[in-house]
Amino acid sequence: MIASITSGKSTAGLIWYLFDTKKAKDHTAPHLVASWDGFAPDPGRAEDFDAAKKLLVADLDLRVKQAGRLGRAPEQHVWHCSVRAAPEDRELTDDEWAEVARRIVHATGIAPEGDPDGCHWVAVRHAPDHIHIAATKVRGDLSGARNWHDYRNADRELVSVEKEYGLRQVARGDRTAAKRPTRAEQEKARRRARGTTAREQLRTTVRTAVAAASTIEEFAHLLSQIDGVLTQVVYFPSGDVRGYKIALKGDTNAQGDPVWFSGSQLAPDLSFPKIRERLDTIESDADQQPNRDRPDPWHQTITMIEIIPHHLDQADDEASQAHLHAFGEVLDALPLLAPRQLRTQLRDAATAFERATRSRIRAEQNQARALRSAARAMLRQPPPKDGAFLAMLLDAAVLVVIAATRWHQLRQHDQQVEAAHQALLHLQVAYDQAAVAPLTALAQGRPPQPVVEQYIHRVRRAVPSQAERVLADPAFDALVTVLSEAEAAGHDPDRLLRQATDQRALDDARHPARVLTWRVQRLSTGQAPSSRDRVARVRSTAKPSSAPSRPAEFTPPQPSAPGRRR
């Protein structure tokens, strides 16, 4: 069950909405299921609807008017809480919903059980799966309602309700999620036949701009260049950026003015100070080594992504959170670089993983500066047309999302676990599609059978426990090709196989030969990092954990659970 709590100024307006069946087509047979004294007028069952509605509003507003005469009535005197069951939950009876309503008003302090001065309230049901609780926030002694931390307390009470009623136990948040679109925003999007609300569309736009920018000035410039978007950047007298707000063209209010959103209204990490904190950690071009000494940015980004699971195994939660944040920016940027047929899945993966990039743990953003700098450089160098680098990156990204799911799960970050789980599904689809062309091209270079037999023996020696799975994998021909090419270039195939298998266990890999192919290819073709790059990695990379990988410890969230395999 999920609760949503708001405040308002008009009791009559809220009651009219709850009992309306003309404009609100989804409202059916609205009626009261509970009230503060059990005798409140019920417009839904009365012969004279209008008269009953006026009586109900008058009863709810009685204390508000009394307090108003004394100058003590709160301006936002209406308290509105909707409680919705999950789609897969059974349909609750009116009596069960009435009990839920009484527990909510008690837990939130609106009307504690046994308190004769509790606020007046009613619970209205106009659909099978939810109720609305309407209350006025004036107590019997004309003091204000004692509903401090009402959302948190309602949420805690609903956890107990779910267990007692045998309902789905919803993943609880830590109040770091992006704000959901309001009902009005959803209705506007529906009327205009848009798949997403303006808030959601702008959130994606800003996240992509952050992922592409290296400085706060570049971020402001990118926003100003986006078609279909209005931006207002506020500057200090010195010329430095002070803040920003953004709106969709054509998205206006009743007065015809654009509906503006500040960054913090889109997501907690999209406020201007948070964006500046991240971008300030990125190395400028002047700070980086000359072009001839720079490693390939795709190779460097993949290397940085591959070590994120090792970061997550360490005890430094602030550094781990920073790397998850930076990895989220890489996902935000990938649709800009990927072929058209992969963009939808990659956008969906980035959108889903966005929730997994934030928690109550404060990210030490400077710890992920190497990954951020490499990712920005990657954006300025399109991937090779054969798609191998993109497939390698997605292969590494799948492992990161699996590790992130486990990291959040160990810290009981329920919403983040579910978000990472959803991102994994989209990434796996994109990865499978991206891998087809480069693997097919590699397989065409398969050496003669006598040479293949030699590599079969090498694989059996290098990975005896996984050898049969590797040999049976359709990608084995591609693996043989990259091993053959690496040996021709002067590399030791046995050493490459050992290095590739030492990076991470293959137990959770859906296609172990495919995994080894990308690892061997990267190990054999990647440029050696420069001295400056080695120093940066020493500073920002924790030592890998010596503990062996234990895939069995990962427990996918319920009810859907594809597991850790990729």
GIJO-V989081 format. One record per residue. N is the residue number from 1. OMEGA is omega as a letter, one per 20 degrees, with the letter a starting at -180 (NA if undefined). Layout:
BEGIN
<<N:OMEGA> <N:OMEGA>>
END
This chain:
BEGIN
<<1:a> <2:r> <3:r> <4:a> <5:r> <6:r> <7:a> <8:a> <9:a> <10:r> <11:a> <12:a> <13:r> <14:a> <15:r> <16:a> <17:a> <18:a> <19:a> <20:r> <21:a> <22:r> <23:r> <24:a> <25:a> <26:r> <27:r> <28:r> <29:r> <30:a> <31:r> <32:r> <33:r> <34:r> <35:a> <36:a> <37:a> <38:a> <39:a> <40:r> <41:a> <42:a> <43:a> <44:a> <45:a> <46:r> <47:r> <48:a> <49:a> <50:a> <51:r> <52:r> <53:r> <54:r> <55:a> <56:r> <57:a> <58:r> <59:r> <60:a> <61:a> <62:a> <63:r> <64:r> <65:r> <66:r> <67:r> <68:r> <69:r> <70:a> <71:a> <72:a> <73:r> <74:a> <75:r> <76:a> <77:a> <78:r> <79:a> <80:r> <81:r> <82:r> <83:a> <84:r> <85:r> <86:a> <87:a> <88:r> <89:r> <90:r> <91:a> <92:r> <93:r> <94:a> <95:r> <96:r> <97:r> <98:r> <99:r> <100:a> <101:a> <102:r> <103:a> <104:a> <105:r> <106:a> <107:a> <108:a> <109:r> <110:r> <111:r> <112:a> <113:r> <114:a> <115:a> <116:a> <117:r> <118:a> <119:r> <120:a> <121:r> <122:r> <123:a> <124:r> <125:r> <126:r> <127:a> <128:a> <129:a> <130:r> <131:r> <132:r> <133:r> <134:a> <135:r> <136:a> <137:r> <138:a> <139:a> <140:r> <141:r> <142:r> <143:a> <144:r> <145:r> <146:a> <147:r> <148:r> <149:a> <150:a> <151:a> <152:a> <153:r> <154:a> <155:r> <156:r> <157:a> <158:r> <159:r> <160:r> <161:a> <162:a> <163:a> <164:a> <165:r> <166:a> <167:r> <168:r> <169:a> <170:r> <171:a> <172:a> <173:r> <174:r> <175:r> <176:r> <177:r> <178:a> <179:r> <180:r> <181:r> <182:r> <183:r> <184:r> <185:r> <186:r> <187:r> <188:r> <189:a> <190:r> <191:a> <192:r> <193:r> <194:a> <195:a> <196:r> <197:r> <198:a> <199:a> <200:r> <201:r> <202:r> <203:r> <204:r> <205:a> <206:r> <207:r> <208:r> <209:r> <210:a> <211:a> <212:a> <213:r> <214:r> <215:r> <216:r> <217:r> <218:r> <219:r> <220:r> <221:a> <222:r> <223:a> <224:a> <225:a> <226:r> <227:r> <228:a> <229:r> <230:r> <231:r> <232:r> <233:a> <234:a> <235:r> <236:r> <237:r> <238:a> <239:r> <240:a> <241:a> <242:a> <243:a> <244:r> <245:a> <246:r> <247:r> <248:r> <249:a> <250:r> <251:a> <252:r> <253:a> <254:r> <255:a> <256:r> <257:r> <258:r> <259:a> <260:r> <261:r> <262:a> <263:a> <264:r> <265:r> <266:r> <267:a> <268:a> <269:r> <270:r> <271:a> <272:r> <273:a> <274:r> <275:r> <276:r> <277:r> <278:a> <279:r> <280:r> <281:a> <282:r> <283:r> <284:r> <285:a> <286:a> <287:a> <288:a> <289:r> <290:a> <291:a> <292:a> <293:a> <294:r> <295:r> <296:a> <297:r> <298:r> <299:a> <300:r> <301:r> <302:r> <303:r> <304:r> <305:a> <306:a> <307:r> <308:r> <309:r> <310:r> <311:a> <312:r> <313:a> <314:a> <315:a> <316:a> <317:a> <318:r> <319:r> <320:r> <321:r> <322:r> <323:r> <324:r> <325:a> <326:r> <327:r> <328:r> <329:r> <330:r> <331:r> <332:a> <333:a> <334:r> <335:r> <336:a> <337:a> <338:r> <339:a> <340:a> <341:a> <342:a> <343:a> <344:r> <345:a> <346:r> <347:r> <348:r> <349:r> <350:r> <351:r> <352:a> <353:r> <354:a> <355:a> <356:a> <357:a> <358:r> <359:r> <360:r> <361:a> <362:a> <363:r> <364:a> <365:a> <366:a> <367:a> <368:a> <369:a> <370:r> <371:a> <372:a> <373:r> <374:a> <375:r> <376:r> <377:r> <378:r> <379:a> <380:r> <381:a> <382:a> <383:r> <384:a> <385:a> <386:r> <387:a> <388:a> <389:r> <390:r> <391:r> <392:a> <393:r> <394:r> <395:r> <396:a> <397:r> <398:r> <399:r> <400:a> <401:r> <402:r> <403:r> <404:r> <405:r> <406:a> <407:r> <408:a> <409:r> <410:a> <411:r> <412:r> <413:a> <414:a> <415:r> <416:r> <417:a> <418:r> <419:r> <420:r> <421:r> <422:r> <423:a> <424:a> <425:a> <426:a> <427:r> <428:r> <429:r> <430:a> <431:r> <432:r> <433:a> <434:a> <435:a> <436:a> <437:a> <438:r> <439:r> <440:r> <441:r> <442:a> <443:r> <444:r> <445:a> <446:a> <447:r> <448:a> <449:r> <450:r> <451:r> <452:a> <453:r> <454:a> <455:r> <456:r> <457:r> <458:r> <459:r> <460:r> <461:a> <462:a> <463:a> <464:a> <465:a> <466:a> <467:a> <468:r> <469:r> <470:a> <471:a> <472:a> <473:r> <474:a> <475:a> <476:r> <477:r> <478:r> <479:r> <480:a> <481:a> <482:r> <483:r> <484:r> <485:r> <486:r> <487:r> <488:r> <489:r> <490:r> <491:r> <492:a> <493:r> <494:r> <495:r> <496:r> <497:r> <498:r> <499:a> <500:a> <501:r> <502:a> <503:r> <504:a> <505:a> <506:a> <507:a> <508:a> <509:r> <510:a> <511:a> <512:r> <513:r> <514:r> <515:a> <516:r> <517:a> <518:a> <519:r> <520:a> <521:a> <522:r> <523:a> <524:a> <525:a> <526:r> <527:r> <528:a> <529:r> <530:r> <531:r> <532:a> <533:r> <534:r> <535:r> <536:a> <537:r> <538:a> <539:a> <540:a> <541:r> <542:r> <543:r> <544:r> <545:r> <546:a> <547:r> <548:r> <549:a> <550:a> <551:a> <552:a> <553:a> <554:r> <555:a> <556:r> <557:r> <558:j> <559:a> <560:a> <561:r> <562:r> <563:a> <564:a> <565:r> <566:NA>>
END
